[in-house]
Amino acid sequence: MSASLRALLRPAAAVCAGTVRRRALLAALRPLVAGRGCGDGPPFRFLQVQKAGAGGSVGLIRLQRPEALNALCAGLMEELGRALDALEADGQVGAIVITGSEKAFAAGADIKEMQNKTFQECYGSGFLAGWDRVATVRKPTIAAVNGFALGGGCELAMMCDIIYAGEKAQFGQPEILLGTIPGAGGTQRLTRAVGKSLAMEMVLTGERISAAEAKAAGLVSKVFPPDKLVDAAIGCAEKIAANSKLVVAMAKESINAAFETTLTEGNRTEKRLFYATFATDDRKEGMTAFVEKRKAKFTDS
């Protein structure tokens, strides 16, 4: 094959590969959504993924590693990334709920996996860097936390946009008791959520706080009976998904800017995104519907 022909074919191949990857992700998710098994068994070993809410507008991811209290092993986190990619690509889904069992949201990272790692391995491979996929999802995410959310489990919950907790939930960063410190955002997100004093106390002692204490500190939005928690999270996600997905993404970006920039720069970001809504059909529809005293029909455009 000539060099010129290879050059012509290369972009098409790249596009085809991207399309195949996206279709594979959606195909992997579809059998679980429909409640059917795949020919070779379910595509996820450590997760249950399905659609919930009105019209399947909510993606529901349930961590399923009960023998280890949903400890976040590499396989589970790889699957979580794939599930998030699939739900992100699904135009029907407007928000995502991540939950565990009533006993444990996630009891932490898998200590057995990291016990014998060296500095060179951690630094050279960017250990835990892939966990940030949860924080970079453009669609809103809600952590529905029952039971233990410790170490990496607490960090996973804090990567989500909203945290709902069951009455018996416990949050903590006990890494200090293992001779190390949080490595997936614990010292950073916890401090921003609850303030320096409580973050210092939790990280330096390894002590846990209850759901009620977490709500009082601003870490958690609402607290529910354990058996009502997931339904409440899905209900919140449905409300979010009923709005314009395009404008919801803008609102999420603007709020996140408050954690990453100065007040002045954050206000600039908000103004830029506010002005941008005036280029959307959904902004026009929303205001027109308000004036006409009817319910808006958003088209995500």
C-alpha positions as CSV (number, residue, x, y, z in Angstrom):
1,M,0.0,0.0,0.0
2,S,1.3,3.4,-0.9
3,A,2.2,6.0,1.7
4,S,-0.4,8.4,0.2
5,L,-3.1,5.7,0.4
6,R,-2.2,4.9,4.0
7,A,-2.4,8.6,4.9
8,L,-5.9,8.8,3.3
9,L,-7.1,5.7,5.2
10,R,-5.7,6.6,8.6
11,P,-8.3,9.3,9.6
12,A,-11.1,7.0,8.6
13,A,-9.7,4.2,10.6
14,A,-9.3,6.4,13.6
15,V,-12.9,7.5,13.3
16,C,-14.1,4.0,12.8
17,A,-12.1,2.8,15.9
18,G,-13.7,5.6,18.0
19,T,-17.2,4.6,16.8
20,V,-16.5,1.0,17.6
21,R,-15.3,1.8,21.1
22,R,-18.4,3.9,21.8
23,R,-20.8,1.2,20.4
24,A,-19.0,-1.4,22.5
25,L,-19.5,0.6,25.6
26,L,-23.2,1.1,25.0
27,A,-23.5,-2.6,24.0
28,A,-21.9,-3.6,27.3
29,L,-24.3,-1.5,29.2
30,R,-27.5,-2.4,27.3
31,P,-28.0,-6.0,28.5
32,L,-27.8,-4.9,32.2
33,V,-30.1,-2.0,31.6
34,A,-32.6,-4.3,30.0
35,G,-32.2,-6.8,32.9
36,R,-30.8,-9.6,30.7
37,G,-27.5,-11.4,30.9
38,C,-24.9,-11.4,28.2
39,G,-24.1,-14.5,26.2
40,D,-20.8,-14.9,28.2
41,G,-22.2,-13.5,31.5
42,P,-22.6,-9.9,32.6
43,P,-20.0,-7.4,31.4
44,F,-19.2,-6.2,34.9
45,R,-17.8,-8.3,37.7
46,F,-17.8,-5.7,40.4
47,L,-20.8,-3.5,39.4
48,Q,-24.4,-3.6,38.7
49,V,-25.4,-0.9,36.1
50,Q,-29.0,-0.1,35.1
51,K,-31.3,2.7,34.2
52,A,-33.8,4.1,36.6
53,G,-36.3,6.9,36.9
54,A,-38.8,8.2,34.5
55,G,-38.0,7.2,31.0
56,G,-34.6,5.7,32.1
57,S,-33.2,9.2,32.7
58,V,-31.0,8.1,35.6
59,G,-28.0,5.9,35.4
60,L,-27.7,3.8,38.6
61,I,-24.3,2.2,39.4
62,R,-24.1,-0.2,42.4
63,L,-20.8,-1.3,43.7
64,Q,-20.9,-5.1,44.2
65,R,-17.9,-6.5,46.0
66,P,-19.6,-7.6,49.2
67,E,-16.9,-10.0,50.4
68,A,-14.5,-7.0,50.7
69,L,-17.1,-4.4,51.8
70,N,-16.8,-2.9,48.3
71,A,-13.1,-2.2,48.7
72,L,-12.0,-0.3,45.6
73,C,-9.7,-2.7,43.8
74,A,-8.1,-1.9,40.4
75,G,-10.7,-4.1,38.6
76,L,-13.6,-2.3,40.2
77,M,-12.3,1.1,39.4
78,E,-11.6,0.1,35.8
79,E,-15.2,-1.1,35.5
80,L,-16.5,2.1,37.1
81,G,-14.7,4.1,34.5
82,R,-16.2,2.1,31.7
83,A,-19.7,2.4,33.2
84,L,-19.3,6.1,33.5
85,D,-18.1,6.4,29.9
86,A,-21.2,4.4,28.7
87,L,-23.6,6.5,30.7
88,E,-21.9,9.7,29.6
89,A,-22.4,8.7,26.0
90,D,-26.1,7.8,26.5
91,G,-28.2,10.8,25.5
92,Q,-31.2,9.5,27.5
93,V,-29.3,9.7,30.8
94,G,-29.3,13.1,32.5
95,A,-27.8,12.2,35.9
96,I,-25.9,9.3,37.6
97,V,-26.3,7.8,41.0
98,I,-23.5,5.7,42.6
99,T,-24.2,3.5,45.6
100,G,-23.1,0.4,47.4
101,S,-24.8,-1.9,49.9
102,E,-26.6,-1.0,53.1
103,K,-23.5,-2.2,55.0
104,A,-20.8,-0.4,52.9
105,F,-20.7,2.2,50.2
106,A,-17.0,1.4,50.0
107,A,-14.7,0.6,52.9
108,G,-11.6,2.0,51.2
109,A,-9.1,1.1,48.6
110,D,-7.9,-2.5,48.4
111,I,-4.9,-2.5,50.8
112,K,-3.8,-6.0,49.7
113,E,-3.3,-4.6,46.2
114,M,-1.1,-1.7,47.4
115,Q,0.7,-3.4,50.3
116,N,3.9,-4.2,48.4
117,K,4.0,-1.3,46.0
118,T,7.1,0.8,45.8
119,F,7.6,4.5,45.4
120,Q,8.9,3.9,41.9
121,E,5.9,1.9,40.9
122,C,3.4,4.5,42.3
123,Y,5.1,7.5,40.8
124,G,6.0,5.9,37.5
125,S,2.5,4.5,36.9
126,G,0.6,7.4,38.2
127,F,-1.1,5.2,40.8
128,L,-4.7,6.1,41.5
129,A,-4.7,8.8,38.7
130,G,-7.5,7.0,36.9
131,W,-9.8,7.5,39.9
132,D,-10.3,11.1,38.8
133,R,-12.6,9.9,36.0
134,V,-15.4,10.1,38.6
135,A,-14.7,13.8,39.1
136,T,-14.5,14.6,35.4
137,V,-17.9,13.2,34.3
138,R,-19.9,16.1,32.8
139,K,-23.2,14.8,33.9
140,P,-24.2,15.3,37.5
141,T,-23.3,12.5,39.9
142,I,-24.9,11.7,43.3
143,A,-23.3,9.4,45.8
144,A,-25.9,7.5,47.9
145,V,-23.9,6.4,50.9
146,N,-25.0,3.7,53.3
147,G,-22.7,2.2,55.9
148,F,-18.9,2.7,55.6
149,A,-17.4,5.4,53.3
150,L,-13.8,5.2,54.5
151,G,-10.5,6.1,52.9
152,G,-10.9,5.7,49.1
153,G,-14.7,5.2,49.7
154,C,-15.0,8.6,51.3
155,E,-12.8,10.1,48.5
156,L,-15.1,8.4,45.8
157,A,-18.2,9.9,47.5
158,M,-16.5,13.4,47.5
159,M,-15.7,13.2,43.8
160,C,-19.5,13.2,43.2
161,D,-21.4,16.4,42.9
162,I,-24.0,15.6,45.7
163,I,-23.8,13.3,48.6
164,Y,-26.9,11.7,50.2
165,A,-26.4,9.6,53.3
166,G,-28.2,6.9,55.1
167,E,-28.7,7.4,58.9
168,K,-26.1,4.8,59.7
169,A,-23.4,6.0,57.3
170,Q,-19.9,6.7,58.5
171,F,-17.3,8.8,56.8
172,G,-13.6,8.8,57.5
173,Q,-10.0,9.0,56.2
174,P,-8.2,6.5,58.3
175,E,-5.1,6.2,56.1
176,I,-2.9,7.6,58.9
177,L,-3.5,4.4,60.9
178,L,-1.9,2.5,58.0
179,G,1.2,4.7,57.9
180,T,0.2,6.7,54.9
181,I,-2.1,9.6,53.9
182,P,-5.1,9.9,51.5
183,G,-4.0,9.7,47.9
184,A,-7.2,10.3,45.8
185,G,-8.1,13.8,46.9
186,G,-9.0,13.2,50.6
187,T,-6.9,16.0,52.0
188,Q,-8.1,18.4,49.4
189,R,-11.8,17.8,48.9
190,L,-12.5,17.1,52.6
191,T,-10.9,20.4,53.6
192,R,-12.9,22.3,51.1
193,A,-16.1,20.5,52.3
194,V,-15.8,20.7,56.1
195,G,-13.1,23.2,56.7
196,K,-9.5,22.9,58.0
197,S,-10.1,22.1,61.6
198,L,-12.4,19.1,61.1
199,A,-10.4,17.8,58.1
200,M,-7.2,18.0,60.2
201,E,-8.9,16.1,63.1
202,M,-10.3,13.4,60.8
203,V,-7.1,12.9,58.7
204,L,-4.6,13.1,61.6
205,T,-6.5,10.8,64.0
206,G,-8.3,8.5,61.5
207,E,-11.6,9.0,63.4
208,R,-14.9,8.7,61.7
209,I,-17.9,11.0,61.7
210,S,-21.6,10.0,61.5
211,A,-24.1,10.9,58.8
212,A,-25.6,13.6,61.1
213,E,-22.1,15.1,61.8
214,A,-21.3,15.0,58.1
215,K,-24.5,16.9,57.3
216,A,-23.9,19.4,60.0
217,A,-20.3,19.9,58.6
218,G,-21.6,20.4,55.0
219,L,-20.2,17.2,53.6
220,V,-23.6,15.7,53.0
221,S,-26.7,17.3,51.6
222,K,-29.5,15.2,53.2
223,V,-29.8,12.2,55.5
224,F,-32.5,9.4,55.0
225,P,-33.4,6.1,56.5
226,P,-31.2,3.4,54.9
227,D,-34.0,1.8,53.0
228,K,-35.2,5.1,51.5
229,L,-31.7,6.4,50.5
230,V,-31.3,5.1,47.0
231,D,-34.9,6.1,46.0
232,A,-34.3,9.6,47.3
233,A,-31.1,9.8,45.3
234,I,-32.9,8.6,42.2
235,G,-35.6,11.2,42.8
236,C,-33.1,14.0,43.0
237,A,-31.4,12.7,39.8
238,E,-34.7,12.6,38.0
239,K,-35.3,16.3,38.9
240,I,-31.9,17.2,37.5
241,A,-32.4,15.1,34.4
242,A,-35.7,16.8,33.7
243,N,-33.8,20.1,33.0
244,S,-31.8,20.9,29.9
245,K,-28.7,18.6,29.9
246,L,-26.8,21.3,28.1
247,V,-27.5,24.0,30.7
248,V,-27.1,21.6,33.6
249,A,-23.6,20.9,32.4
250,M,-22.9,24.7,32.3
251,A,-24.3,25.1,35.8
252,K,-22.1,22.2,37.1
253,E,-19.0,23.7,35.4
254,S,-19.7,27.1,37.0
255,I,-20.1,25.7,40.5
256,N,-16.9,23.6,40.2
257,A,-15.0,26.7,39.2
258,A,-15.7,28.0,42.7
259,F,-13.3,25.3,44.0
260,E,-10.6,25.8,41.5
261,T,-10.3,29.6,41.1
262,T,-10.4,32.9,42.9
263,L,-13.8,34.6,43.4
264,T,-13.0,37.1,40.7
265,E,-12.1,34.4,38.1
266,G,-15.1,32.3,39.3
267,N,-17.4,35.2,38.6
268,R,-15.9,35.6,35.2
269,T,-16.6,31.9,34.5
270,E,-20.2,32.3,35.7
271,K,-20.8,35.3,33.5
272,R,-19.3,33.6,30.4
273,L,-21.5,30.5,30.9
274,F,-24.6,32.6,31.8
275,Y,-24.2,34.5,28.5
276,A,-23.6,31.2,26.7
277,T,-27.1,30.0,27.8
278,F,-28.5,32.8,25.5
279,A,-27.2,30.9,22.5
280,T,-29.2,27.8,23.4
281,D,-32.8,26.8,22.3
282,D,-33.4,25.6,25.8
283,R,-32.9,29.1,27.4
284,K,-35.4,30.5,24.9
285,E,-37.9,27.7,25.5
286,G,-37.5,28.0,29.3
287,M,-38.2,31.7,29.5
288,T,-41.0,31.5,26.9
289,A,-42.7,28.7,28.9
290,F,-42.4,30.7,32.0
291,V,-44.1,33.7,30.4
292,E,-46.8,31.5,28.9
293,K,-47.3,29.7,32.2
294,R,-46.7,26.3,30.9
295,K,-44.1,23.6,31.5
296,A,-40.9,23.9,29.4
297,K,-40.1,21.2,26.9
298,F,-36.3,21.1,26.7
299,T,-34.5,19.6,23.7
300,D,-31.0,19.7,25.1
301,S,-30.0,22.1,22.3
